[in-house]
Amino acid sequence: MLLATSCAATAQELPWHLGALNPSAEVAPSAINTASVKPGPHEVVVAVIDSGVLASHPSLEGRLLPGFDMLSAPMNLRGKRSADFSPDVRDATCGDRVTSAIFRTHGTEVSSLIAGNGKDGVRGVNPNAKILPIRLFGSCPMTRADLLDAMAWAGGLRVADVPANPHPARIINLSFSGGKRVCGPDLQALVDRLTKKNIFVVAAVGNTFGKKLVEPSNCDGVISVGAIDAENNIENYSALDTRTVIYAPGGGKNLSGSAPWHANKLKVASFDVDFKGDETPMGAARGVGTSYAAPLVSGFLSLLLSTRADMTPAEFLGELPKFTRPVNRTDKCPDCMPKGLAMAPVTSR
């Protein structure tokens, strides 16, 4: 079946955003069909710069590399940077700031969409990819300096007072937004250095309900990712901008009808909390947002790079029509799909 999944799986057993190999099966219009893109011999490292990853989740067993906590003091509740890439504890707070529980599981969920191994029904786009977990935020927000250091370290560049990264990433996944309206020269210079090393930088456009792109997705060379639903419509929460490079399944409210994909959320590696406060790992259909669309593109890229290790970001952008189909147009931004470049990532059938 799809990638490393069992041949006994059916289209309905697979998450709707992954589709199926069976040509007679009913597949969601925006599903990523990797039938013609087989895993190759090259191991691909994807850096997930996020809230940290819960390494104990069975759906990520065997997928994680030694990562790093790049959040510096005073924003780091542990006091300093370290090799502990786990997220903050569930009840942690940053001063008087009340923390959303999503910061406990966000990085784990994002990682599972890239490389989930199939346990608990969580299947990544490329279960053979390796995840390099880098913690950048949690109960306390990130700083710009930490973001720049995290991206540099992910790509194998030297960062002062931090051990060298023994597993440089080919893909850097940034499932967040909220910086400047114009990409700052410091961030743009770093993106330029990374892309010259043939490192792909993938960033969510943000859940801004139609607003224009902000950092990091508005930087030149970044593969900016918007969100669509299972029926190939741009989700209303997604940013809208002609600079959006690609749209991918992002989940949302249930769709009308009785199709297998009408439950529109993405299945991710998460945790359930019982009345005692104990966490139990599980696969849950709760992923919603451009944060979850971006790792699907990162996973797809890792699959391509596993066969074509020398592919450059420019080559990928030039070949988008081979792998994609147009999204349904929206009156809110009729020019958001110029020349067919912004499409749902689906391989040609």
C-alpha positions in Angstrom: 0.0 0.0 0.0 1.0 3.6 0.5 4.7 3.9 1.4 5.5 1.5 4.2 1.9 0.7 5.2 0.3 -2.7 5.2 -1.1 -4.1 1.9 -4.3 -5.0 3.7 -5.2 -1.3 4.3 -8.1 0.1 2.4 -8.8 3.6 1.3 -11.1 4.1 4.3 -8.5 2.8 6.8 -5.9 5.2 5.4 -6.2 8.8 6.6 -8.2 10.7 4.0 -5.4 13.0 3.2 -3.1 10.2 2.0 -5.5 8.5 -0.5 -4.8 5.0 -1.6 -3.1 2.9 -4.3 -6.3 1.1 -5.3 -7.4 2.9 -8.5 -11.0 1.8 -7.9 -11.2 3.2 -4.4 -13.0 6.4 -3.7 -10.4 9.0 -2.8 -10.8 12.5 -1.4 -10.3 15.1 -4.1 -7.3 16.7 -2.3 -5.7 13.5 -1.1 -1.9 13.1 -1.6 -1.6 10.1 -3.9 2.0 8.9 -3.7 1.3 5.8 -5.8 3.9 6.8 -8.4 6.5 8.1 -5.9 8.2 5.2 -4.2 10.6 5.5 -1.2 14.1 5.7 -2.5 17.5 4.6 -1.0 18.4 7.9 0.5 17.5 8.7 4.1 16.1 12.2 4.3 16.2 14.3 7.5 13.3 16.7 8.2 13.9 19.3 10.9 10.7 20.1 12.8 11.2 23.4 14.5 8.3 23.6 16.9 7.2 23.2 20.5 9.2 20.0 21.0 8.4 16.4 20.5 7.1 13.7 22.9 9.6 11.0 22.0 7.5 8.3 23.8 4.7 8.2 21.2 4.6 4.8 19.5 3.7 6.4 16.2 7.1 8.0 16.1 9.1 5.0 17.3 12.3 4.7 15.3 11.7 8.1 13.5 13.4 10.6 15.8 17.0 11.8 15.7 18.8 13.5 18.7 17.4 17.0 18.6 17.9 20.2 20.6 16.1 22.7 22.7 17.0 26.1 21.1 14.9 28.2 23.4 17.1 30.5 25.5 16.6 32.1 28.8 14.5 33.8 30.1 11.9 32.3 27.7 13.1 28.7 28.5 11.4 27.5 31.7 14.3 25.1 32.1 16.7 28.0 32.3 18.9 27.3 29.2 19.3 25.5 25.9 20.0 21.8 26.1 19.7 18.5 24.3 16.2 18.0 25.9 13.8 18.6 23.0 10.7 17.5 24.9 7.9 20.1 25.2 7.0 21.9 28.4 5.0 19.9 30.9 1.3 20.1 30.4 0.5 22.5 33.2 3.4 24.8 32.7 2.8 28.6 32.4 5.0 31.5 31.4 4.5 34.1 34.2 0.9 35.2 34.1 0.5 33.8 30.5 -2.0 30.9 30.4 -0.6 28.2 28.1 -2.8 26.4 25.5 -2.5 22.6 25.7 -1.7 22.6 22.0 1.9 23.6 22.8 2.3 20.3 24.6 1.5 18.2 21.6 1.9 20.5 18.5 5.4 19.4 17.6 4.5 15.7 18.0 1.4 16.0 15.8 3.3 17.9 13.1 6.1 15.3 13.1 3.6 12.4 12.8 2.2 13.9 9.6 5.6 13.7 8.1 6.9 10.3 9.3 4.2 8.6 11.4 5.0 4.8 11.3 1.4 3.6 11.2 0.9 2.7 14.8 -2.4 3.9 16.3 -3.4 4.5 12.7 -1.1 7.5 12.3 0.7 7.3 8.9 3.0 9.9 7.7 3.5 10.8 4.0 7.0 9.3 4.3 7.3 6.8 7.2 11.0 6.4 6.2 11.9 10.0 6.9 13.9 10.9 9.9 12.7 13.7 12.2 15.2 16.2 13.7 13.2 17.7 16.6 14.1 21.3 17.6 12.2 23.0 20.3 11.7 26.7 19.8 8.6 27.7 21.8 6.2 26.4 24.4 4.7 28.0 27.4 6.8 31.1 26.6 7.0 32.4 23.0 10.1 32.3 20.8 12.5 35.1 20.2 13.8 36.1 16.8 17.4 35.3 17.7 16.4 31.8 18.7 14.5 31.3 15.5 17.5 32.2 13.4 19.8 29.9 15.5 17.3 27.1 15.3 17.1 27.3 11.5 20.9 27.7 11.1 21.5 24.7 13.4 18.9 22.6 11.6 20.8 23.2 8.3 24.2 22.3 9.7 25.5 25.9 10.1 27.6 26.9 13.0 25.8 28.3 16.1 27.8 29.8 18.9 27.9 27.9 22.2 25.8 25.0 20.7 27.2 21.6 19.7 27.4 20.9 16.0 24.4 19.2 14.5 25.5 15.7 13.4 22.4 15.2 11.3 21.8 18.3 9.1 18.4 18.5 7.6 17.5 18.6 3.9 14.0 20.0 4.8 13.1 22.5 7.6 9.5 22.6 8.6 8.1 25.7 10.2 4.5 25.2 11.3 4.0 28.7 12.6 3.7 32.3 11.4 3.4 35.8 12.9 6.5 37.8 12.2 7.0 40.9 10.1 4.9 41.8 7.1 8.0 42.1 5.1 10.7 39.5 5.5 13.5 41.0 7.5 17.0 41.1 6.0 18.4 38.8 8.8 15.9 36.1 8.1 16.1 36.5 4.3 19.9 36.2 4.4 19.6 33.0 6.4 17.0 31.5 4.0 19.3 32.4 1.1 22.2 30.6 2.8 20.1 27.5 3.4 18.6 27.3 -0.1 22.1 27.6 -1.6 22.9 24.5 0.3 19.8 22.8 -1.4 17.9 22.9 1.9 14.1 23.2 1.5 12.4 25.7 3.9 8.7 24.9 4.3 6.5 27.3 6.3 2.8 27.5 7.1 1.1 30.7 5.8 -0.8 31.1 9.1 -4.4 30.8 10.2 -5.2 34.5 9.6 -8.5 34.2 7.8 -7.5 35.7 4.5 -4.8 38.1 5.5 -1.5 38.5 3.6 1.6 36.5 4.4 3.9 37.3 7.3 7.3 35.8 8.3 8.6 33.3 7.8 6.3 32.3 4.9 6.8 35.6 3.1 10.5 35.2 2.6 11.8 34.6 -0.9 12.8 31.0 -1.4 10.4 29.7 1.3 7.8 27.1 0.2 4.7 28.7 1.7 1.8 26.4 2.4 -1.9 27.2 2.7 -4.7 24.9 3.7 -7.5 23.2 1.8 -10.2 20.9 2.9 -10.8 17.3 1.7 -12.8 18.6 -1.3 -10.0 20.9 -2.6 -11.4 24.2 -1.3 -9.2 26.7 0.4 -10.1 26.7 4.1 -11.5 29.9 5.3 -8.9 30.2 8.1 -6.0 30.1 5.7 -4.0 33.2 4.8 -4.7 34.3 1.2 -1.8 35.7 -0.8 -0.6 35.4 -4.4 2.8 34.4 -3.0 1.4 31.2 -1.5 3.4 28.5 -3.3 1.2 25.4 -2.6 -1.9 24.3 -0.8 -2.2 21.1 1.2 -4.9 19.4 3.3 -5.3 21.3 6.5 -8.5 19.9 8.0 -11.4 21.8 9.5 -15.0 21.5 10.2 -17.0 18.5 8.9 -18.1 18.7 5.3 -21.6 18.0 4.1 -22.5 14.6 2.7 -21.6 11.1 3.7 -18.2 10.6 1.9 -15.5 8.8 4.0 -13.7 12.2 4.2 -16.6 14.3 5.4 -14.9 14.2 8.8 -12.3 16.8 7.6 -9.7 16.8 10.4 -6.3 15.2 10.0 -5.2 12.1 12.0 -2.2 12.8 14.1 -0.1 11.4 17.0 -1.5 12.9 20.1 -2.3 12.2 23.8 -5.5 11.7 25.7 -5.6 12.9 29.4 -7.7 10.9 31.9 -9.4 12.2 35.0 -6.2 11.6 37.0 -4.2 13.7 34.6 -2.3 10.8 33.1 -1.5 10.9 29.4 -2.1 8.0 27.0 -0.7 8.1 23.5 -3.2 7.8 20.8 -4.0 8.5 17.1 -6.6 11.2 17.0 -8.4 13.0 14.2 -7.9 16.5 15.6 -5.4 18.2 13.3 -6.7 21.5 11.9 -4.7 24.4 10.5 -2.0 25.5 8.1 0.4 24.2 10.7 -0.8 20.7 9.7 -0.8 21.4 5.9 2.9 22.4 5.9 4.3 19.0 7.2 2.3 17.2 4.5 4.4 19.1 1.9 7.6 18.5 3.9 6.7 14.8 4.0 6.1 14.8 0.2 9.4 16.5 -0.4 11.2 14.0 1.7 9.7 11.2 -0.4 10.9 12.9 -3.6 14.4 13.5 -2.1 14.7 9.9 -1.0 15.0 9.1 -4.7 16.3 12.3 -6.1 18.9 13.3 -3.5 20.3 16.2 -5.6 17.0 17.9 -6.4 17.1 21.6 -5.7 14.3 23.8 -4.4 14.3 25.6 -7.8 13.9 22.2 -9.6 11.0 21.3 -7.3 9.2 24.5 -8.0 9.7 24.1 -11.7 8.2 20.6 -11.6 5.1 21.4 -9.5 2.7 20.8 -12.4 3.9 17.2 -12.5 2.9 16.5 -8.9 -0.1 18.7 -8.4 -3.6 19.7 -9.5 -5.3 23.1 -9.2 -7.3 24.0 -6.1 -10.8 25.2 -6.5 -10.8 29.0 -7.1 -12.1 31.4 -4.5 -13.8 34.7 -5.1 -12.0 36.0 -2.0 -8.7 35.9 -3.8 -9.2 35.1 -7.5 -5.5 35.7 -8.2 -4.2 33.5 -5.5 -3.5 30.6 -7.9 -1.4 32.3 -10.6 -0.3 30.1 -13.5 -1.3 27.0 -11.6 1.6 27.2 -9.1 -0.6 27.1 -6.0 -2.1 23.6 -6.0 -2.9 20.7 -3.7 0.2 18.4 -3.6 -1.0 15.3 -5.5 1.1 13.1 -7.7 0.0 12.7 -11.3 -2.3 9.7 -11.9 
